[in-house]
Amino acid sequence: MTRFSDQVAIVTGGAQGIGAAYARAFAAEGAKVVIADILDGSELADEIGSAGGEALAATVDVTDSASIDAMVRTALSEYGRVDILVNNAALFAALKHSRFEDISEEEWIRVMDVNVRGVWQVSKAVTPAMREHGYGKIVNIASTVALKGTPMMLHYTASKGAVIALTRALAREVGDDGICVNAVAPGLTMSEGVLETGYWSDEWIDRNVASRIIKRRAVPDDMVGTVLFLSSRDADFITGQTMVVDGGAVPH
C-alpha cells in the first residue's frame, strides 16, 4: 500500500517505542518520514532506508521553539512540504506512581511542558506549511487516563486531558485551512519505555488488562492502524475527535 505517496509525515518522539512503530508504518506506505526526537533517530532512519523507504532523523526538543523551528526547516528543505504531524513525544514511562501531594513542582512543570506545551509548539510550527497547501493532518496522542481519571499520576492524567481539549479547540481554529486535528487515546501499551523502566508491576498491568473487553496486553502495533487512518485521506471528514484504542476498557 502507498496511500501516503508524495506526503511528508513528522513523528515526534519517533526514535523508539510507539513513535518508531508509527514512523515505520508511514514509511512502509510511501511517506517521507521525519523522525523528530530528543534521542538519536539515525539508526531508525537507516533501517527505513534499507527497507526501501525514505526518512531523516532530526534532533528536537519539543519544549524549545528554536529546536522545533530548525526541525521544520529541515523537513521543508529536504522534502518541500509537511502533510502530517503526529504529536507523540511525551513523558510517561519513567514517571513513578505517586500520590498527588508527593509530585514535585519541578516534575509537574516538566510533564506539562513536554506533554502539552510541546503539542502546541510543534503544531504551531508546522501549520504555516500545511496552510500553504490547504491540507494537513495533525494527530495528537492523548491517553485513556484522561477519560478514566487514573490515580497516582495526576500530572500525566491532567496533561492528557489538556491534549484532548487542545485537539478540539485547535480543530476549530484550522478547519477552514483544510487541516484536520484529531487525537488517539491509547490504553496502557507495552512500549520499550514501559518494559524497560521496571516501574510497572505485573499486578498493575494485569488489573489494566482485566478491565478490557479484549483481554490482552496492548503492543505498539495496536495503535498504528488508527493513527494512519486519521492521517489519511480516508479521514478527511473527521476532525476534533478522540479515538480510544484500548481493547474496550473505555467505551467512548
Secondary structure, DSSP 8 states (H G I E B T S, - for coil): --TTTT-EEEEET-SSHHHHHHHHHHHHTT-EEEEEESS--HHHHHHHHHTT-EEEEEE--TT-HHHHHHHHHHHHHHHS---EEEE-----TT-----GGGS-HHHHHHHHIIIIIHHHHHHHHHHHHHHHHT-EEEEEE--THHHHT-SS-HHHHHHHHHHHHHHHHHHHHHGGGTEEEEEEEE-SB--HHHHHH--S-HHHHHHHHHTSSS-S-B-THHHHHHHHHHHSGGGTT--S-EEEESTTSS--
